[in-house]
Structures are given as C-alpha cells and as structure tokens.
Amino acid sequence: MNTKTTILIKADKKVKAAAQKAAKEIGIPLGTVLGMYLRKFARERRFEFEAHRMSAKLEKELAEVERDMQRGKNISPAFSSPDAGIAYLHSLKK
C-alpha cells in the first residue's frame, strides 16, 4: 500500500534553486529534506527561524571593524551616561 502523497507549495524560484543545489551537494533529494522537516514539525509542534548569512560586503566590513578594534583604532571612549556620550559627539563638530 502506497502511503505517500503529494504536497504542492509555492516558493521563491531562487530559494528553490538554492535548496535544490544544497540538497544535491550533500546527496539528499530535496523531497527527503522537506519530508524530514514536515515529520519534525508534526512530532514537535514547533519550528525555528534562523538568521540568514550576511552578504560578502557586510562580512568584509565587519572584519575590518574587528581588526580596528583589536588594534585600538577608531574606538570611541566609554561614557558614564548618555549625556556624556552626546556631549562627546557635540565636541567632535568643533
């Protein structure tokens, strides 16, 4: 007896293509991946959201910020209060 059924879902073309590529790279059909997620959802009655990867440009910029921080470069002083921070920012205009 065949216990399988078909589910039709709508997905962004780029997301579908990326998911198919990822599944193929690890050697699992996309249908198997989706079935796994459906079984987990049915069993646990919950799902998780995950953050997306940063763009290459943002990753590069953050790496530069981290390097600057390690070198003590471009670091603002710590402030004892918001007013002290605002006063410091106003002093930079002069």
HELIX and SHEET records of a PDB file:
HELIX    1   1 LYS A   13  GLU A   25  1                                  13    
HELIX    2   2 LEU A   30  GLU A   44  1                                  15    
HELIX    3   3 ALA A   56  ARG A   71  1                                  16    
HELIX    4   4 PRO A   82  LEU A   92  1                                  11    
END                                                                             
